[in-house]
Amino acid sequence: MRGEQNIINDLKNWKELIKPYATPEVKLARKEVWKTVLPFGLLFIAAAIVYEFQFWGALGICFFAGLFLTRIFIIQHDCGHQSFFPDRTKNDRTGFLMSLMTCIPYKYWARSHNHHHAHQGQLDTRTIGDVTLLTVREYNELSNWGKIKY
């Protein structure tokens, strides 16, 4: 019980707890971009070369490239929230460059994703990007199969 109370007390001051981690650091952000994009590019090239000789080897390389592509999307996501760099221009330029690799249009995605954050869970205004959330009445009105799918 004591540990639970400590967690509850900490959560009352959650903004103070996260404050040291809430300020973007340009040097660290640039380092993360290079630590992600460079290996992705090299793996992409390696997969293209190996594919000429061995399909399964190229597929194995693509698996690891996919992990770096996930990191690229995370950078794009953070730029869309304007939280990767301290200024909007660097976030938008970096987000755009990352979107060329993820094939997800940066400006459209950032706008719709931020809309999702602003409106998620508002049952009277369900729009794009929402995770389906039903009221008890709506759930009870579903068929058995609908309840299973929900």
VOBA-1610 file (N, C-alpha, C; in pm, whole numbers, padded with zeros to 5 digits, always signed):
BEGIN
Met+00081-00120+00000Met+00000+00000+00000Met+00085+00126+00000Arg+00198+00124+00069Arg+00284+00242+00079Arg+00339+00279-00060Gly+00383+00179-00136Gly+00433+00205-00271Gly+00326+00263-00360Glu+00204+00215-00345Glu+00092+00265-00423Glu+00065+00412-00391Gln+00074+00447-00264Gln+00054+00586-00223Gln+00164+00677-00279Asn+00287+00626-00283Asn+00397+00704-00342Asn+00371+00733-00490Ile+00319+00633-00560Ile+00288+00652-00702Ile+00178+00757-00718Ile+00076+00748-00637Ile-00033+00845-00644Ile+00018+00987-00615Asn+00104+01000-00515Asn+00161+01131-00483Asn+00249+01183-00596Asp+00329+01094-00656Asp+00413+01134-00767Asp+00330+01183-00885Leu+00221+01114-00911Leu+00137+01150-01025Leu+00070+01286-01008Lys+00056+01331-00885Lys+00001+01465-00862Lys+00095+01571-00916Asn+00224+01540-00919Asn+00326+01634-00967Asn+00388+01584-01097Trp+00312+01522-01183Trp+00368+01460-01302Trp+00439+01560-01393Lys+00390+01683-01399Lys+00456+01782-01485Lys+00597+01813-01436Glu+00615+01818-01306Glu+00749+01842-01250Glu+00840+01722-01274Leu+00783+01602-01266Leu+00863+01481-01288Leu+00918+01472-01430Ile+00839+01514-01528Ile+00882+01499-01667Ile+00954+01623-01721Lys+00955+01731-01645Lys+01015+01856-01692Lys+01158+01840-01744Pro+01246+01765-01676Pro+01383+01750-01728Pro+01390+01680-01864Tyr+01286+01608-01900Tyr+01286+01532-02026Tyr+01202+01598-02134Ala+01142+01713-02105Ala+01046+01775-02196Ala+01107+01880-02288Thr+01235+01904-02279Thr+01299+02004-02364Thr+01384+01935-02470Pro+01353+01961-02598Pro+01432+01898-02705Pro+01577+01945-02702Glu+01668+01853-02736Glu+01810+01884-02743Glu+01857+01866-02887Val+01900+01975-02949Val+01938+01973-03090Val+02050+01873-03118Lys+02154+01876-03037Lys+02269+01787-03059Lys+02226+01640-03053Leu+02147+01606-02954Leu+02099+01469-02939Leu+02006+01431-03053Ala+01920+01523-03094Ala+01826+01495-03203Ala+01902+01467-03333Arg+02000+01550-03364Arg+02080+01528-03486Arg+02151+01394-03482Lys+02206+01362-03366Lys+02275+01234-03348Lys+02180+01117-03373Glu+02059+01127-03322Glu+01960+01020-03343Glu+01922+01005-03490Val+01911+01119-03559Val+01879+01112-03703Val+01988+01035-03776Trp+02114+01070-03752Trp+02223+01002-03822Trp+02237+00856-03780Lys+02214+00828-03650Lys+02224+00689-03602Lys+02111+00603-03657Thr+02011+00664-03714Thr+01898+00591-03768Thr+01900+00587-03921Val+01917+00703-03983Val+01908+00712-04129Val+02028+00645-04198Leu+02146+00664-04145Leu+02265+00605-04208Leu+02258+00451-04209Pro+02233+00385-04096Pro+02221+00238-04102Pro+02106+00192-04192Phe+01995+00266-04190Phe+01883+00229-04277Phe+01926+00233-04423Gly+01993+00341-04461Gly+02039+00354-04600Gly+02136+00244-04639Leu+02229+00215-04549Leu+02327+00110-04578Leu+02261-00027-04588Leu+02166-00055-04500Leu+02094-00182-04506Leu+02010-00192-04633Phe+01951-00081-04672Phe+01870-00076-04795Phe+01958-00112-04915Ile+02075-00051-04923Ile+02169-00078-05032Ile+02218-00223-05026Ala+02251-00269-04906Ala+02298-00408-04890Ala+02191-00507-04935Ala+02067-00481-04899Ala+01959-00572-04939Ala+01945-00576-05091Ala+01959-00460-05155Ala+01949-00455-05301Ala+02062-00534-05367Ile+02182-00526-05311Ile+02297-00599-05366Ile+02281-00749-05342Val+02248-00786-05219Val+02236-00929-05183Val+02121-00994-05258Tyr+02017-00920-05287Tyr+01900-00974-05358Tyr+01939-01035-05492Glu+02041-00979-05556Glu+02087-01032-05684Glu+02138-01175-05671Phe+02183-01212-05550Phe+02245-01343-05529Phe+02162-01436-05443Gln+02093-01380-05345Gln+02021-01466-05252Gln+01899-01392-05195Phe+01782-01440-05233Phe+01656-01377-05190Phe+01643-01377-05038Trp+01666-01492-04974Trp+01645-01504-04829Trp+01743-01418-04749Gly+01862-01403-04799Gly+01959-01315-04734Gly+01912-01170-04739Ala+01860-01130-04855Ala+01807-00994-04870Ala+01687-00973-04779Leu+01604-01075-04767Leu+01487-01065-04680Leu+01530-01048-04533Gly+01634-01120-04494Gly+01686-01105-04358Gly+01739-00964-04333Ile+01807-00908-04430Ile+01858-00772-04419Ile+01741-00674-04410Cys+01637-00700-04489Cys+01519-00613-04489Cys+01451-00611-04351Phe+01457-00721-04280Phe+01400-00724-04145Phe+01467-00618-04058Phe+01599-00615-04060Phe+01672-00516-03980Phe+01651-00374-04032Ala+01641-00359-04163Ala+01612-00228-04220Ala+01474-00181-04172Gly+01382-00274-04160Gly+01248-00240-04111Gly+01250-00186-03969Leu+01341-00238-03886Leu+01354-00186-03750Leu+01400-00041-03752Phe+01494-00010-03841Phe+01540+00129-03853Phe+01432+00217-03915Leu+01352+00160-04005Leu+01242+00236-04063Leu+01140+00273-03955Thr+01121+00184-03860Thr+01032+00215-03748Thr+01087+00333-03669Arg+01217+00335-03646Arg+01280+00449-03577Arg+01263+00577-03659Ile+01273+00566-03790Ile+01254+00683-03876Ile+01113+00737-03859Phe+01015+00646-03853Phe+00877+00692-03833Phe+00861+00758-03696Ile+00928+00706-03595Ile+00920+00766-03461Ile+00975+00909-03465Ile+01083+00930-03538Ile+01137+01065-03553Ile+01035+01154-03624Gln+00975+01101-03731Gln+00872+01176-03804Gln+00757+01211-03710His+00715+01117-03629His+00606+01136-03532His+00640+01249-03435Asp+00760+01244-03379Asp+00801+01346-03283Asp+00812+01483-03349Cys+00859+01487-03473Cys+00862+01615-03546Cys+00721+01667-03568Gly+00627+01578-03595Gly+00487+01618-03614Gly+00427+01680-03488His+00475+01638-03374His+00431+01696-03246His+00515+01819-03208Gln+00608+01856-03295Gln+00698+01970-03271Gln+00780+01949-03144Ser+00821+01825-03119Ser+00893+01795-02996Ser+01033+01737-03019Phe+01074+01723-03143Phe+01206+01664-03170Phe+01315+01771-03164Phe+01288+01886-03226Phe+01378+02002-03221Phe+01304+02116-03151Pro+01378+02215-03100Pro+01312+02326-03032Pro+01237+02421-03126Asp+01266+02420-03256Asp+01194+02514-03342Asp+01118+02443-03454Arg+01011+02505-03494Arg+00916+02450-03591Arg+00982+02417-03725Thr+01067+02505-03774Thr+01127+02484-03906Thr+01209+02356-03910Lys+01292+02334-03810Lys+01374+02212-03807Lys+01285+02088-03795Asn+01181+02095-03712Asn+01089+01982-03700Asn+01023+01952-03833Asp+00972+02056-03900Asp+00901+02034-04026Asp+00994+01984-04137Arg+01113+02037-04144Arg+01208+01991-04248Arg+01250+01847-04222Thr+01283+01816-04098Thr+01324+01680-04064Thr+01208+01583-04084Gly+01089+01622-04037Gly+00971+01537-04055Gly+00943+01509-04201Phe+00958+01612-04286Phe+00938+01594-04429Phe+01039+01495-04487Leu+01167+01511-04450Leu+01270+01420-04500Leu+01244+01276-04455Met+01201+01259-04330Met+01170+01125-04281Met+01052+01066-04358Ser+00957+01152-04394Ser+00837+01104-04465Ser+00871+01051-04604Leu+00982+01096-04662Leu+01023+01043-04791Leu+01063+00896-04780Met+01110+00856-04662Met+01148+00717-04640Met+01030+00632-04592Thr+00940+00692-04513Thr+00826+00615-04462Thr+00710+00610-04560Cys+00715+00699-04661Cys+00606+00710-04760Cys+00473+00749-04696Ile+00480+00825-04587Ile+00361+00878-04521Ile+00372+01029-04528Pro+00285+01097-04604Pro+00297+01242-04621Pro+00300+01316-04487Tyr+00407+01389-04463Tyr+00433+01449-04332Tyr+00326+01547-04287Lys+00298+01650-04365Lys+00206+01755-04320Lys+00066+01700-04296Tyr+00016+01619-04389Tyr-00117+01561-04371Tyr-00121+01473-04247Trp-00020+01387-04232Trp-00020+01297-04118Trp-00011+01375-03987Ala+00077+01475-03980Ala+00093+01553-03856Ala-00038+01622-03820Arg-00104+01680-03920Arg-00230+01751-03894Arg-00338+01653-03845Ser-00353+01540-03912Ser-00458+01446-03872Ser-00423+01378-03739His-00294+01354-03714His-00255+01291-03588His-00276+01386-03470Asn-00243+01513-03489Asn-00268+01610-03382Asn-00417+01628-03358His-00497+01619-03465His-00643+01622-03449His-00688+01502-03365His-00629+01388-03393His-00659+01267-03315His-00632+01290-03166His-00517+01347-03133His-00483+01372-02993His-00580+01471-02929Ala-00624+01569-03006Ala-00713+01672-02951Ala-00855+01621-02930His-00895+01518-03004His-01035+01475-02999His-01058+01332-02952Gln-00955+01255-02931Gln-00970+01115-02891Gln-01049+01106-02761Gly-01146+01019-02758Gly-01224+00994-02637Gly-01343+01086-02622Gln-01364+01180-02715Gln-01481+01267-02708Gln-01594+01200-02785Leu-01683+01140-02712Leu-01786+01057-02774Leu-01884+01134-02860Asp-01896+01264-02840Asp-01990+01341-02921Asp-01929+01393-03052Thr-01796+01379-03068Thr-01731+01422-03193Thr-01632+01316-03237Arg-01679+01208-03289Arg-01592+01101-03338Arg-01554+01133-03482Thr-01422+01142-03504Thr-01376+01179-03638Thr-01255+01095-03677Ile-01177+01146-03771Ile-01063+01072-03823Ile-00962+01040-03713Gly-00903+00925-03721Gly-00797+00887-03629Gly-00844+00837-03494Asp-00974+00832-03473Asp-01023+00788-03343Asp-01015+00636-03329Val-00984+00594-03210Val-00995+00453-03174Val-01140+00435-03133Thr-01205+00335-03188Thr-01347+00316-03159Thr-01369+00301-03010Leu-01452+00386-02957Leu-01485+00386-02815Leu-01635+00399-02804Leu-01700+00299-02746Leu-01846+00298-02739Leu-01894+00326-02597Thr-02014+00382-02589Thr-02079+00396-02459Thr-02135+00259-02421Val-02176+00243-02296Val-02234+00116-02251Val-02359+00087-02333Arg-02442+00190-02357Arg-02564+00170-02435Arg-02531+00122-02576Glu-02434+00184-02642Glu-02395+00144-02777Glu-02341+00001-02778Tyr-02263-00033-02676Tyr-02209-00169-02667Tyr-02322-00270-02651Asn-02417-00241-02564Asn-02529-00332-02540Asn-02615-00351-02664Glu-02618-00253-02753Glu-02697-00262-02875Glu-02628-00343-02985Leu-02502-00376-02966Leu-02429-00455-03066Leu-02477-00600-03066Ser-02462-00664-03182Ser-02488-00808-03190Ser-02378-00879-03112Asn-02397-01009-03090Asn-02293-01086-03021Asn-02161-01080-03098Trp-02169-01093-03231Trp-02049-01087-03312Trp-01986-00947-03304Gly-02069-00843-03304Gly-02020-00706-03290Gly-01948-00686-03157Lys-02001-00747-03050Lys-01936-00736-02919Lys-01801-00806-02919Ile-01793-00920-02985Ile-01666-00994-02994Ile-01564-00911-03072Lys-01607-00852-03185Lys-01516-00771-03266Lys-01471-00647-03189Tyr-01561-00589-03111Tyr-01525-00468-03035Tyr-01423-00500-02928
//
